[in-house]
């Protein structure tokens, strides 16, 4: 065998593991149906680098991973849609056709190139009714999955998908759908991201012409305020019994003190010294990839 030989199976396993690790470092994206169309929600503090975009009249695009790689896929999809819509008919541009194009490109790069793309993509098309909506999830090796109702890509996708399944039901309003998506994206016991830290968009079947619409600014803040759960009221702690000393206070001497006065007054108390306090916790200053 030549020096450095590796079997084709091992090469494919290494490429797949490399791509999975890169995708898992990104923040998860949730795509789900609601009563009037399809909702996209992604934690994204950047105002310039979008993870959610429009491809054509009824087609939306969401991706996670390396930005330069999925941006090239997005631009290729736009060129494909514009050329086919102009050459034939706008109705001939479908989410299924775009998903097939992406699957071919991703599969070819995965098998022929030295490095596979570290991306995971969702192509969604809104129909005239909820039954005709289409959501396709594409992985780094070109595999296509026809999702029903919802899809999660990137990050801890399995845990997010499980929380989304618990919160999802058919026919959700837009506000309830955003609340379910944020519940899935937020770790248990964690704090929901603010409006400035989110990228939210919809494919609204009731809009005339182009169906894609970004939700930002006051409208998004109003929707988030409606979905934010009320903070629980602090419970009243019972007062300690009068005969018990408060924690941290010096205890009374059991016998008479030599320095006590004639009326049995306690001796002069010394300043109380408590245990040294440490920092409250570590501050995470790192930034996660898209």
C-alpha positions as CSV (number, residue, x, y, z in Angstrom):
1,X,0.0,0.0,0.0
2,X,1.3,3.5,-0.7
3,X,2.2,5.7,2.3
4,X,-0.8,7.5,3.7
5,X,-3.4,5.3,2.1
6,X,-7.0,5.6,3.4
7,X,-10.0,3.6,2.2
8,X,-12.8,5.5,0.5
9,X,-15.2,4.6,3.4
10,X,-12.8,6.2,5.9
11,X,-12.4,9.3,3.7
12,X,-16.2,9.7,3.5
13,X,-16.6,9.2,7.3
14,X,-13.9,11.9,7.9
15,X,-15.6,14.4,5.6
16,X,-18.9,13.8,7.2
17,X,-17.6,14.2,10.7
18,X,-15.7,17.4,9.7
19,X,-18.9,18.9,8.3
20,X,-21.1,17.9,11.3
21,X,-18.7,19.5,13.7
22,X,-18.7,22.8,11.7
23,X,-22.5,22.9,11.5
24,X,-23.0,22.1,15.2
25,X,-21.0,25.2,16.1
26,X,-23.6,27.4,14.6
27,X,-26.8,28.6,16.1
28,X,-30.0,26.7,15.4
29,X,-32.6,27.9,12.9
30,X,-36.3,27.0,13.3
31,X,-38.6,26.7,10.3
32,X,-42.3,25.9,11.0
33,X,-45.8,26.3,9.6
34,X,-48.3,28.7,11.2
35,X,-51.9,29.4,10.2
36,X,-51.0,31.9,7.4
37,X,-47.8,30.5,6.1
38,X,-44.3,29.5,7.1
39,X,-42.2,31.1,9.9
40,X,-38.4,31.4,10.0
41,X,-36.7,32.2,13.4
42,X,-32.9,32.3,14.0
43,X,-30.8,33.9,16.7
44,X,-28.5,36.3,14.8
45,X,-27.1,39.5,16.3
46,X,-25.6,40.5,12.9
47,X,-27.4,43.1,10.9
48,X,-25.4,42.5,7.7
49,X,-25.1,38.7,7.5
50,X,-28.5,37.1,7.0
51,X,-29.2,33.4,7.6
52,X,-32.8,33.8,6.3
53,X,-33.5,35.2,2.8
54,X,-35.9,35.2,-0.1
55,X,-35.3,33.2,-3.2
56,X,-38.4,33.8,-5.3
57,X,-42.0,34.8,-5.1
58,X,-43.1,32.0,-2.8
59,X,-39.8,30.5,-1.8
60,X,-37.7,31.2,1.3
61,X,-34.2,30.1,2.2
62,X,-32.6,29.4,5.6
63,X,-29.1,28.1,6.3
64,X,-26.6,27.5,9.1
65,X,-22.8,26.9,9.0
66,X,-20.1,28.8,7.1
67,X,-21.6,32.1,5.8
68,X,-19.5,32.3,2.6
69,X,-20.5,28.8,1.6
70,X,-24.2,29.0,2.1
71,X,-24.2,32.5,0.6
72,X,-22.9,31.1,-2.6
73,X,-25.7,28.5,-2.6
74,X,-28.3,31.2,-2.1
75,X,-27.0,33.3,-5.0
76,X,-27.0,30.2,-7.2
77,X,-30.6,29.5,-6.3
78,X,-31.6,33.1,-7.1
79,X,-29.9,32.8,-10.6
80,X,-31.6,29.5,-11.2
81,X,-35.0,30.9,-10.2
82,X,-34.7,34.1,-12.2
83,X,-33.5,32.3,-15.4
84,X,-36.3,29.7,-15.3
85,X,-39.0,32.2,-14.4
86,X,-38.0,34.4,-17.2
87,X,-37.5,31.7,-19.8
88,X,-40.7,29.7,-19.0
89,X,-43.2,30.9,-16.4
90,X,-42.9,32.1,-12.9
91,X,-45.1,29.2,-11.7
92,X,-42.5,26.8,-13.0
93,X,-40.1,27.9,-10.3
94,X,-40.8,25.5,-7.3
95,X,-39.2,24.7,-4.0
96,X,-38.9,21.1,-5.2
97,X,-36.8,22.1,-8.2
98,X,-34.6,24.3,-6.1
99,X,-34.1,21.6,-3.5
100,X,-33.0,19.2,-6.3
101,X,-30.5,21.7,-7.6
102,X,-29.0,22.2,-4.1
103,X,-28.9,18.4,-3.6
104,X,-27.0,17.9,-6.8
105,X,-24.4,20.6,-6.0
106,X,-23.9,19.5,-2.4
107,X,-23.6,15.8,-3.3
108,X,-21.1,16.6,-6.0
109,X,-18.9,18.7,-3.8
110,X,-19.1,16.1,-1.0
111,X,-17.9,13.3,-3.2
112,X,-15.4,15.1,-5.5
113,X,-13.9,17.9,-3.5
114,X,-11.2,17.6,-0.8
115,X,-13.4,19.5,1.7
116,X,-17.2,19.2,2.0
117,X,-19.3,22.3,2.6
118,X,-20.1,23.0,6.3
119,X,-23.7,23.9,5.6
120,X,-27.2,22.8,6.3
121,X,-30.1,24.3,4.3
122,X,-33.9,24.6,4.4
123,X,-35.9,25.5,1.3
124,X,-39.5,26.4,2.0
125,X,-42.4,27.1,-0.4
126,X,-45.7,28.5,0.8
127,X,-48.8,27.3,-1.0
128,X,-52.4,28.4,-1.3
129,X,-53.3,26.3,1.7
130,X,-51.4,24.7,4.6
131,X,-51.7,21.3,2.9
132,X,-49.7,22.5,-0.1
133,X,-46.8,24.1,1.9
134,X,-43.4,22.4,1.3
135,X,-40.4,22.4,3.6
136,X,-37.2,20.6,2.4
137,X,-34.1,20.1,4.6
138,X,-30.8,19.5,2.8
139,X,-27.6,18.2,4.5
140,X,-24.0,18.7,3.6
141,X,-23.8,15.4,1.6
142,X,-26.8,16.3,-0.7
143,X,-29.5,14.3,1.2
144,X,-33.0,15.7,1.0
145,X,-35.6,15.4,3.7
146,X,-39.3,16.3,3.1
147,X,-40.2,17.8,6.5
148,X,-43.8,17.9,7.8
149,X,-44.8,21.0,9.6
150,X,-41.4,22.0,11.1
151,X,-37.7,21.7,10.7
152,X,-34.6,22.5,12.8
153,X,-31.0,22.8,11.5
154,X,-27.7,23.6,13.1
155,X,-26.5,23.8,16.6
156,X,-28.0,21.3,19.1
157,X,-30.7,20.4,16.5
158,X,-31.9,17.3,18.2
159,X,-32.6,19.0,21.6
160,X,-34.2,22.0,19.9
161,X,-36.4,19.8,17.7
162,X,-37.6,17.8,20.7
163,X,-38.6,21.1,22.5
164,X,-40.3,22.3,19.3
165,X,-42.3,19.1,19.0
166,X,-43.6,19.6,22.6
167,X,-44.7,23.2,21.8
168,X,-45.9,22.8,18.2
169,X,-49.4,22.2,17.1
170,X,-51.2,22.8,13.8
171,X,-53.0,26.1,13.1
172,X,-50.8,28.3,15.4
173,X,-51.2,32.0,15.1
174,X,-48.1,34.1,14.3
175,X,-47.6,35.2,17.9
176,X,-48.0,31.6,19.2
177,X,-45.7,30.2,16.6
178,X,-43.0,32.7,17.5
179,X,-43.4,31.8,21.1
180,X,-43.1,28.1,20.3
181,X,-40.0,28.8,18.3
182,X,-38.3,30.8,21.0
183,X,-39.2,28.2,23.6
184,X,-37.4,25.6,21.4
185,X,-34.4,27.8,20.9
186,X,-34.0,28.8,24.5
187,X,-32.2,26.4,26.9
188,X,-34.2,25.3,29.9
189,X,-33.9,28.0,32.6
190,X,-32.3,30.4,30.1
191,X,-33.3,33.8,29.0
192,X,-35.1,34.5,25.7
193,X,-33.1,36.6,23.2
194,X,-34.2,40.2,22.7
195,X,-35.6,41.4,19.4
196,X,-32.3,42.9,18.4
197,X,-30.7,39.4,18.7
198,X,-33.2,37.7,16.4
199,X,-33.7,37.3,12.7
200,X,-37.4,36.6,11.9
201,X,-39.2,36.3,8.6
202,X,-42.4,34.8,7.2
203,X,-43.8,33.5,3.9
204,X,-47.3,34.9,4.2
205,X,-49.8,33.3,1.8
206,X,-52.2,36.2,2.3
207,X,-49.8,38.8,0.8
208,X,-50.2,39.9,-2.8
209,X,-47.3,39.2,-5.1
210,X,-44.1,38.3,-3.2
211,X,-44.9,36.4,0.0
212,X,-41.6,36.9,1.9
213,X,-41.7,39.5,4.7
214,X,-39.1,40.3,7.4
215,X,-40.3,41.0,10.9
216,X,-38.2,43.6,12.7
217,X,-38.5,46.8,14.8
218,X,-41.6,47.7,16.7
219,X,-43.7,45.0,15.1
220,X,-41.4,42.2,16.2
221,X,-41.0,43.8,19.7
222,X,-44.8,43.8,20.0
223,X,-45.1,40.2,19.0
224,X,-42.3,39.2,21.5
225,X,-44.0,41.2,24.3
226,X,-47.2,39.2,23.6
227,X,-45.4,35.9,23.8
228,X,-43.1,36.6,26.8
229,X,-44.3,34.6,29.8
230,X,-45.0,36.5,32.9
231,X,-42.3,36.4,35.6
232,X,-43.3,34.3,38.6
233,X,-44.1,36.2,41.8
234,X,-41.5,35.8,44.5
235,X,-42.7,33.5,47.3
236,X,-42.8,34.9,50.8
237,X,-40.1,33.2,53.0
238,X,-41.2,32.2,56.5
239,X,-39.6,34.2,59.2
240,X,-37.3,32.3,61.5
241,X,-38.5,31.6,65.1
242,X,-37.7,34.2,67.7
243,X,-35.6,31.8,69.8
244,X,-33.3,30.9,66.8
245,X,-30.4,33.1,66.0
246,X,-30.2,34.6,62.5
247,X,-27.6,32.9,60.2
248,X,-24.2,34.4,60.5
249,X,-24.8,36.2,63.8
250,X,-22.5,35.4,66.8
251,X,-24.1,33.0,69.3
252,X,-24.7,34.0,73.0
253,X,-22.3,32.6,75.5
254,X,-23.8,29.8,77.6
255,X,-22.3,30.9,80.9
256,X,-21.8,34.2,82.7
257,X,-19.2,36.4,81.0
258,X,-16.4,37.7,83.1
259,X,-16.8,41.1,81.4
260,X,-20.5,41.3,81.9
261,X,-21.8,44.2,84.0
262,X,-23.7,44.0,87.1
263,X,-27.0,43.7,85.2
264,X,-25.7,40.8,83.1
265,X,-25.1,43.0,80.0
266,X,-23.3,41.1,77.2
267,X,-19.7,41.9,76.5
268,X,-18.7,44.2,73.7
269,X,-19.2,42.4,70.4
270,X,-16.3,42.3,67.9
271,X,-16.8,43.0,64.2
272,X,-18.3,40.1,62.4
273,X,-16.1,38.5,59.7
274,X,-17.8,36.4,57.1
275,X,-16.3,34.0,54.6
276,X,-14.5,35.6,51.6
277,X,-16.8,36.0,48.6
278,X,-15.7,34.9,45.1
279,X,-16.8,36.1,41.7
280,X,-20.4,35.3,40.7
281,X,-19.4,33.4,37.6
282,X,-17.5,33.4,34.3
283,X,-18.5,35.8,31.5
284,X,-18.7,34.3,28.1
285,X,-17.1,36.8,25.7
286,X,-16.8,34.5,22.7
287,X,-19.1,34.7,19.7
288,X,-20.6,31.6,18.1
289,X,-20.5,31.2,14.3
290,X,-23.6,31.6,12.1
